[in-house]
Every structure is written in structure tokens, then in C-alpha cells.
């Protein structure tokens, strides 16, 4: 299990499906990406009160919803 999280973490770091500061929904949890590590994705809740740690191995096989940044004109 630990090895699968590490491999998934490397994949996420290299492929960059999202980056720090993006608002994403993963496994039903919505928040701002605060950190991407080998073992976890750290999301800060939108109210800024909590952090959610999602194991990297769980993220790779899930649908990720990424909120588009608004373009200013």
C-alpha cells in the first residue's frame, strides 16, 4: 500500500493534473490544493478551517473535478 501511494505520488507530481492553488473535488472533498507530496494531496477547505489529506494512491484512480480559473478581460 505504501509503495502504491509513492508511485501514485510520483505520477501526480510528474503529470500535474492540478497544481497548488487550484480548487478541486477529489473523492467528494472540495478544497484548494495546498500541497502535493508522494504520500498525500493536502486540500484546504474553502472556509480555511480544515485540511484534508487524501492518499495519493486513491487519487490516481478517481475522477477529479478542477474548477476553471476565471479569465479577466
Buried (B, 14 or more C-beta within 10 A) or exposed (E): EEEEBBBBBEBBEEEEEBEEEBBBBBEEEBBBBBEBBBEBBBBBEEEEEEEBBBBBBBBBEEEBEBEEEEEEE
